[in-house]
């Protein structure tokens, strides 16, 4: 199927490659179908573009939390697990949505730590898990380097 995107123009995507977010994402609940894209020629990209197929003007940069030194240990409720198709642990990936910091002296990118994306890679189903607070089971690593 051909879809129009803001970042990539018209692209051909196989229906088997579509990731569905049945509840959408926070603030974008009407957008439920997405595709993943990354830079050509990169075997292990650091970030991906999560492009909406329902709104060509909507795309998110997402990244594996490990790239930023984070390790999530998330517990899914029964409803969340059912929404994801009751995945096996090895079929689940957790990603963080990046955002542009705005305001005086805040140039750069930040990661949304409190609302990671959880994707069942086998069933191609996803959800955004909104956490009220960061729990102590989030491990920060690789944040300092030797001088």
Secondary structure, DSSP 4 states (H G I P E B T S, - for coil): -EEEETTTEEEE--GGGPEE-TT-BTTBTT--EEEEE--TT-SS-SEEEEEESS-TT-EEEEEEGGGGTEE------HHHHHHTTS--GGGEEEEEEEEE--STT--SEEE-TTEEEEEETTTTEEEEEE-SS--TTPEE-S-----
